């Protein structure tokens, strides 16, 4: 409880961060931990909420103390995931503020996108759309395809809400093609959204096929989080084709997983289609129970969607039939209020989609065409100057390409040579000045270090400097000195280098690893994220994992 109060103080008064740093300290047991370790603990489902709060706070304070703006932005993003709804948007603002200090379009764009998703999660669609457009402005300036497609996916959700199903289908198909090989959860999300779109355009057979494929792909990839959603989608699909009993059964079976995820929107949609199915079976009294749940969702969350507004029409019809005049009047007024809200939201989003997103590509193309026509007005001399300049640029590009290719090939060959000599670890002994250790102790510790490397204990999870010192029966100061003196590296760089050498050697020998995605290779190598794995690989070898694998495959073809 004390931790929670301290955390609220540090977050609510971020302008007094410097003062807070002296009062709120990272626990001693976590001071030496890196961000990967803390993030893994935060994501551990087996820990208590109190333990998670401790790791969340430590991640935040570490990032703030180090003025690491990317990780500080990630710290607030962690809070968005675990905080109650009433605090999520507060953390979203802090996340964007931290990201802006990084001056990185990628980090700022990602933060705005996460903020938009937080608004969308509360079904505040107008605000979500505004923020998506801001995020898109930053992300378009980067080469990060993942963020580009993630933004595209969420714009697709807005198009779905507006009823632009054919356009949404094209977007989700694009997302499926990209995410299939790069991100399992995003791939399954895109499949689910595509199936729901097919529902709405009346292609119920294709919707069923997509739902079945989604469940099968979830089992294949061992990701079962989306299974309730495919079951839910199929229940809605069956309701639409009047297979009401099947619909009720499927939606009921999906709701526990959806409720566990605190997904009130799909929970509400499920209630509506259960009610509609009971109504179709002539069991109106049962149907009314579920339609009232839809109304309660609107009361509590202000959540409504064009298709589920029909719940009020059913309620009005039921009250009229039962001569419940006062209740009927309540639902009539409610329906008028709902329709007004839908009209305002629809009109706003439609304007944003058309004016600020869909037409942006057309406007850019128009500007290009105008510039092209203006160029034709230049005289021949200017024209040939441009052609000459382009020719020089192309030649420069070609020369640079082959130079970069040659350098990459050299780095590749150096890596192969290094892997061949991996059993003979070179002792890069540095200057002996300021080295306070006897020669005998130094040799014994170096022997232990070589044994540590050959036994591959560096792959052990949660390895840190303190734990390594414990293995060698020494202190952290001496082990740091040995690593610096004989490997010319700091501890984290040293461990990452060993992990990269190990995975590179495995990729060379175990050909099946060459078919793995970067995400899967990161796990094999012992890294907690794809980005950190790729960054460590480049820092250690000078080339990307993709280039390394491609060159190995070329050599296999030649041989």
N, C-alpha and C positions, 0 to 999 in steps of 0.2 A: 504493500500500500504506500509506503514511504517513497519507493521508487516511482510510483505513478504520479504522486504529487510533485516530486522534483522534476519529473519529465514535463508535466503540464506547465510548470513555471518556466522551464528552459525554452519551451516552444512558444508560449504565448508572449514572452518578452524577449524575442530574438534580437531586438535592438540593443539589449544589454548583454550580448553574447560574451564579450570579453570579461565582464564581471562574473558571469555565470560559470565560465571555464574554471575559475578558481574555487568555486563552491561545489560544483557537480563534477565529480571525478569518475573516470572509468575504473571499475574495480581492478585491484592488482592482478587478479587471476586472468583478466582479459586484456591487460595493457599490451602484451606482446603479440596478440592475435592480429592477423591481417583481415581485410574486408571479406575475403572468400570464406574464411572460417566463421566469421560472425554471421554472414548471409546464410551459410549452411545451417547454423544453429537456429536462426530465425525461421527457416523453412521446415525445420524438424517438427513433424506433427505429433511426436511423442512427448514433447515438453509441455509444461503448464503455461498458462497465460502470464503468470508472474515471471517465469524464467524468460519467456519471449520478450516481455517488456524490458528486461535487463539487457538482452542482446540488442534490441532495437535502440535503446538509449546509448549503448556503448558504440554501436555503428555510427549513430548521429554525432556523438561527441568526438569520436576519433576523426571523422571527416571534417568537423568544424575546427578542431585543434590543428589539423594539418592543412587547413584551407584548401581542401580537395573538393572543388565545386561539383565535379561530376558525381563523386561518391556522396556528397551532401544532398544532391538532387535525388540520388538513389535512396538515400536514407529516408527522405520524406515520402518517396514512392512506396517504400516498405510500409510506412505508416498508413498510407491510403488503403493498402491491401487489407490491413488488420484492424483498422480503426472503425468505430461505429459510424453509421452514415452521417450523423450530425457533425462529425469532425473531419470527414474525408475532404471536403472542399477547402477547409482551412489549411490542411496539409498540402493540398494541390497548389495553393497560392505560394506557400513556402518553397515547394519543389521548383516552381518556375523561377522564383526569385533567385534561388541558388544556381539554377542552370544558366541564367543570364550572366552571372559573374564569370562563367567559363569562356564567354565569347566564341562558343562553338555552335554553329548552325545545327549540327547533328544533335548535340546534347539539349539545346534549347527547343528544337523541334520535337524531340522525343518527350520532353517534359510537358510541352503544350498538348501533345497528343494524349498523354496519360491524364492530363487535367480534363480534356474533352471527354475521355472515356469515363472519368469519375462523374461528370455531369450526365452523360448518357445513362450510366448505371442508375441514376436517380430519375431517369426519364425527363430530364430538363433539356428537351431536344433543341430548343432555340439557342440556349447558351452553348450546348455541345457543338452545334453546327458552327457558331461563331469561332469557337476555339479550334475546331478542326481546320478551318480556313487559315487561321494564324499559323497553326502547326504546318500546314501544307506549304505555306510561304517560306518557312525556314527549311523544311525537308527537301523541297525542290532544288535548293542550292547545294545539296550534298549528293554523294554517290551511293548512299545507303539504301539499297533496294528493299531490304527488310522493312525499314520505316516507310518507304514509299508505298509498298503494298499494304502495310498495316493501316496507313491513312486511307488508302483506296477502299479497303474492307469496311472501315467505319463510315465512309461516305456512302457505300453500298447499303448500309443499314438505314441511313436516312432516306435513300431512294426507295427502299422497301416500305418504309413507313408512309411515304407519300403516294405509294401505289404505282411507282414506275418499275414494275416487276421485270419487264423485258430488259431494261437498262441494268437493273440490279443483278439479273442473271448473268449478263456479260461480265460484270465486275467480279462476281463470285467465281465464275469459271476461270478468269485470269488469276485470281488469288489462289485457287486450288492448284493450278499449274505451277505457280511459284513456290507455295508453301509445302507442297508434297515432298520435296526433297530437302527442305531447310528447317521446317518447324512443325512438329507433329500436332500440337494443340491448335495452332492457327489453321493448319490443313483441315482438321476435323471441324473446327468452327465454320470454315468456309463451305465445307460439304453440307453441314446442317443448314446454313443460311440458304444454300442453293435448293435444298429439298423443300424448305418452307416456301420459297418463291414459286417452285413448280406447283405446290399446293394451290397457291393463290391464282395462278393462271389456268387452273383446271387440268393440268397434266398429272393426274393422280398416280398413274402407273409409273411414271418416271420418278415421282416423289418417293414412292415405295422403294424403288430400286436404289435411290440415293440413301434412304434411311437404312436399308439393309447393308449397303456398302459401308456406311459410316460405322455401324456396329462391328462389322467384320474388320475394318481397318483399325478400329480401336483395340480389338483383341490382338491383331497382328503386331501392333506397335506397343502393346501392353499399356495403353492409356485408356482407362475406363471412365474418366471424368465426364465424357460427353455422351455415354450410353443412355442415361435418362433423357437427354434432350432428343436423341433420335427416336426413342420410344414415344416421347411426348409428341414429336412431329408426326409420327405415324398415326397416333391416336387422333390428332386433329384431321389428318388426311382421311382416315376411315369415317370420321363424323361427316365430312363433306360429301362422301359418296353413300351416306345413309346406312353404313354398317355400324349402327349405334352401340350395340352391345360390345363389339370389339373395341370401339373407340373408348367407351367408359373404362373398360378393363385396362387398356394400354395407358391411358392418361393417369388413372389412379396409380398404376405401378410405377409411373415416372415421377410422381409428385414428391415422394420422400427425398430423393436425390436433389431435386430442384429446390425444395424448401431448405435442405441442409446447406445449399449454396447461397441461401438468402436472396434468391432470384424472384422477387415479388412479381415482376412483370410476367414471366412465363408461368408462374403459379396462378396468376389472375387469368391468363389466357386459357390455362388448363381448366379452371373452374367454369369459364364461359362455355367451353365446348363440351364439358360433362353435362352442364345444364341444358345446352342445346340438344344433346343426344337424348337426355331423359324426356325433353319436350317432344322430340321426334317419335319417341316410344309411347307417347300419350301419358307419361307419368309427370304431369305438370307440377304437382306438389313437391316432388323431389327436385325438379328443375329449378323451381323458385329459390330453394335453399342455396343453390350455387350461383344463381343470378344475384342474390343478395350479397354474396361474397365479392362479386365484381364491384357492386356499389360500395362495399366497405373499403375495397382497395382504392377506389376513387376518393372516398372520404379521407382515408388515412394518408394516401400517397399522391393524390391527384393524378393517378395513372389511368389513362384510357387510350384505346386504339380504335381506328375507324371500324374494324370488323366486330369488335366486342361491344360497341355502343348498342348493338341490337338487343343486348340483355335488358335494357330499359324498355324497349318495345314489347318484349315478352312480359315483363313485369306489369306494364300498363294494361296489356291485354288480359293478364290473369286477374288483376284488380277489378277491371271492368266486368269480367265474367262473374266474379264473386261479389259484385256490388260494393266494393270497398272504396268509396268515393274519396275519402280523406287521403288514403294511401295512394290511390291512383293520382290525385293531384300532386302529391309529393314527387312521384316518379316522373310525371309530366314536366314539372319544374326542373327536376334533375336532368332530364333529357335535353331540355332547352339550354341548360348551363353547359352540359357536355358538348353539345353541338357548337355552341359559341366558342368554347375552348379549342375544339378540333379545327374550327374554321380559322381562328386566329393563328394557331400553330402551323396549320397547313399553308396558309397564305404566306407567313413569314419564311418558312423553310423553302417553299417553292421559289420565292424570290431569291433567296440566298443561293439555292442550287443552280438556278438558271443564270443569275446575274454575276455571281462571284466564283462559281466553280465550272459549270458546263461550258459557259461561253469564254472562259479564260483561254482555253486552247484555241478557239476560233479567233479571238482577238489577237493572240500572239501570231497566228498564221496570217491574219490580215496585215499586221505590222510588217511581217517579213515580205509579203507580196508588194506592199507599197515601197519598201526599201529596194526591192528588186526592180520595180518600174523606174524608180529614181536613178538607179545605176545606169539604165539604158540611155539616159539623157547626157551622160558624160561623153566626152570626145574620145577618139581612138587612143590618144596618148595615155589618158587616165586609165582606160580599159586595159591596155597592154601593161601599164604599171601594176595594176591589180593582179593581172595574170602572172606577171613576173614575180610579184611578191608572194603570190600563192605557190608558185613553182619553188621558190626559195624555201618557203615554209614547209612544203611537202618534202623537199630534199632534206631539210633539217630534221623533220619528223622521222624520215626513213633512217638517216644516220643515227639519230638518237635511239630509235627502236632497236637497231642492230647492236648499238653500243650497250644498251640496257640488257639486251638478250645475251650478249657475250659476257657481261658482268654477272648476270644471273647464272649462266652456264658455269662460269668460273666458281661461283659460290656453291653451286650444286656439286661440282667435282671435289671441291674442298670438303664438303660435308661427307661425300662418299669416302674420301680418304680418311677423314676423321673417324667415321664409323668402322672402317677396316682396322684402325689402330686403337679402337675403343678399349681393348683388353690391356693395353699398355698406357696407363694414365700418366701423362707427363707432369713432372713436378716443376711448375713455374715458380721457382723460388725467388722471392723478392728481397729487397735490401734488408740486412740484418739489424740495422739501427733500430733502437727502441723495441727490441724483441726480448721480453723478460721471461725466458723459459730455457731450462737446461737442454742440452743437445739430446740427452737420453730421453727426457720426457717428450721432447718434440718428435723424435723418431717413433716412439711408442704411439703417440697420438696420430701421427701421419699414417702409421700402419692400421690403426682403427678406422681412420677416414677411408683408406683404400678398401678395407673390408666392408665398410658401410656402403660404398659405391658398388662393389661387386655383388653384394647381396640384395641390391635394389631396395633397401629400406627407405629410400627417398620417396617411394610411392605410397608409403604409409599415410593414411588420412590424418589430418590435424597435426602434422609434423611441424614443430616450431623449434627455435633455437634452444629453448630451455629443455625440451625433450631430448634433443640431440646431445646436449651437454650431459644429460643424465645417462645416456647410453655409454658415453666415454668416461664416466666417473670424473668429470671435471666441471668447471664453471663456464658460463656463457662467454666471459671475456676471453679465455684461452681458446675455446673452439672457434670464436670469431677471428682471433689472431692467426690460427692455423689455416683457416679457409682463405683469409686475405693474403697470407704469406705464400701458401703453396698452390692456391687456385686463382689468385688475383681477382677475387670476386667477393661481394657482400653475400650474406646468407641467402636472401630471397633469390638473387640472381644465380647463385650457385645451385640451389635446389631446382629452380626452373630450367636451368641448363641441363641438369641430369635428366629431368623428365623429358625434355625435348630430344636429347640424344637417344634416350631409350625408345621413345615412340617412333623416331625416324628409323632407327635400326629395325624395329618391328615391322614398319611399313615396307622396308626394303626386303625383309625376309618372308613376312606373312602377307601374301598377295591379296588375300580377301579384305584386308584393312584398307586397301586402295579404293574400295567401293563405298567406304563409310563417308558420311557427311562430316563436315567440320565439327558439328555438334557432338556426334558420336565419338570422333577422334579425341575431342577435348576430354570426354569422360574416361576414355581408355588411357589417356596421358596423365590423368590425375588432376585436371583443372576443373574449377567449378563453373566456368563460363566459356563460351566459344570465343568471345572477344579477347579474353585474357590468354587463351591458348594460342590464337593466331598471332597476337602481339608478341608473346614469348618466343614463338617459333621464328618470327622474323628477326627479333633481337638477337637470337642465338645463332641463326644460320645465314641471315641476309636474304633469304628467299621465303616465299609463302608455301604453306603445306600443299596447296593446289599445284603450284609449279613443280614442286618436288615429286609429287605423284605422277604428273604428266610426263616428266622426263624419265622416270622409272618405266612407265608403260611404253614409251617410245623405244627404250632399249630392249624391252621384252620382245617387241615386234621385230626389231632388227635382228636380234639373236634367234 
